[in-house]
Structures are given as structure tokens and as C-alpha cells.
Amino acid sequence: MYLWSKLSGAQWIDAWEERFAGNPNFVVEYIKGGKSVRVQVYCDSEAEGEEIVKQFGGSVRKVKDADWKKTPEPPRPLKVRDVFLVTSETGEKELVALQKEFPKRELIVIPPEMAFGTGDHATTSTCMRFLVDISRERKGEKWSVADLGTGTGLLAIGASKLGASEVWGCDFDPFAVGVAKRNTERNKTPEVVMEEQDVLKWKPRKSGYDVVLANLFSTVLIEAWPVIAKSLGKGGDLVVSGILASQAWDVFEAAAKEGLGFSKVIKKGKWVTARGGWFEDLAAKDKV
């Protein structure tokens, strides 16, 4: 067993928690004084640890089995409305048992591959619930989806399984794109297109998308609003997350300058997720 670790300023703990959310092998150690933390990930092989080093720096060392046994248990499966069960299990027997236990739910398998979690973080899970709601409202029609900052690809996979006619996802991190592509194959949604793309440099198609999902950090969202606005079609649904509650007002204020607003805002812990769209579309819905 191997351990990747890196020292970081305590002010970046939210970013580390988001990146490794749901990964049962992720550990944070607070350094005396409170100004620094040591972030760690237990890995099955040295190669896995080196992959994280390529992304974030740090170092890898071999650890004793006794140290490994002290790591947290894998997260429990995530229930999404009455539709999905998101699990990190990959074993055939375990998946058969889960399907038998939850016969009315469709399984989505997202294993914690090194620098990525399993989708149980408050931001991702709330986005998934909003996505189920949107799919029900759009039942019987064709709808396209853009998943910006796809990470593991969970939201894009969910959209495809919910009936979206076209799903496109992107991430600026090539490692994330690789993970997302493996997950689309694992979950039998090969029709989902995944591409390496910096959202801030993205040029959306002119027709826009019916649904835009943007699970990005607050600072990125604020910069990306002009691009996101261009990507959202008329009558489109917008779901955003990755927003710290303390920064939510700044994010929503920046969105308003582009004509975008939010009718549903959910706060879980220190994270905020919101659903909205164009102001004129929201106003029209209120009149109905």
C-alpha cells in the first residue's frame, strides 16, 4: 500500500475536499497552529500515487498494512430521488446484491479512482436530484445537456440514463476526462461525449443547450458566466454548484448581469446548489 501526501495552506481545504469528495481513501491532517494541513490519499499501487503527483505535486511513500486498515470505510450508496443508486462498488457479486436490495433503482457505478470521489459530495448529489426533476418536467421531448466541469462524469451519465437525447461533457483536466470516459463505458452510456476543454475558452454552439450543468468553483463560475450564458438555449434549465455559501451572493450577482437568475437554492453545510435559467423564462413560469 502507498500513501500520497502534500502540505497545503489551510485556506485551500475546501478545494481539496471538493476534489477528493467521496474518496474513502482521502485523509486531512491538520498541522499544529492551524495554518497548514497535510492532504493524503491511500493508493493500491505506487503508480496510482504518482498519477496524483502529476496533477497536484506532493510525494508518495510505501506504508504498512496496519496504517491502511485505519482508513475510513467506503461511503454508503447514494440514493437519488426514487431513480438512482450511485455506488463505488465494482465487484459483480456486490452489484448483484445491491440490485436485488434496490430492485426499483438503476445502479450507477462510480469508483473512487485516485483523485476523484464517488459523487456523494453535497454539490454533486444535489445537482443529480435537480437533474431528475428536470428530466420529469421534460418527459416526452428531446433535450440536450452540457456538463461543464464533469469530473467523474456522473452528471452526464445520469442525464443520458434519464433520457437526454444528446449529452456533452468537458473538463479542463485531461486526467478527469480520462476518468469520465472510463465511467461512461462502465455505465453503458457510450453515447456521452467527453472532451478536454477549458470552460473559460469554450465557444458554445449557437443554438445552445436545453440543460446546462456547471459544478465549478465560485471563482470560476464568476468568470465563466458570459460563456455559460451563451451555452444556455431559450427556455433552458441551468443547474450550478460548487459554490461556498459565503460566496453565493457574489456568484448570483455576477449571473444576474448576464440575464440569469435562480428560483431554487439549496444549502447543504457550507455548499450551495441552485437551479434557474433566463430571467424572462423564470418570470413566465411564475405567471403560469
Helices and strands as residue ranges (DSSP letters): E 2-9, G 10-12, H 13-19, E 26-30, E 36-43, H 46-56, E 59-62, H 65-68, E 78-80, E 84-87, H 92-101, E 106-109, H 122-137, E 144-148, H 154-161, E 166-171, H 174-186, E 193-196, G 199-201, E 209-215, H 218-231, E 232-244, G 245-247, H 248-256, E 260-268, E 271-278, H 279-287
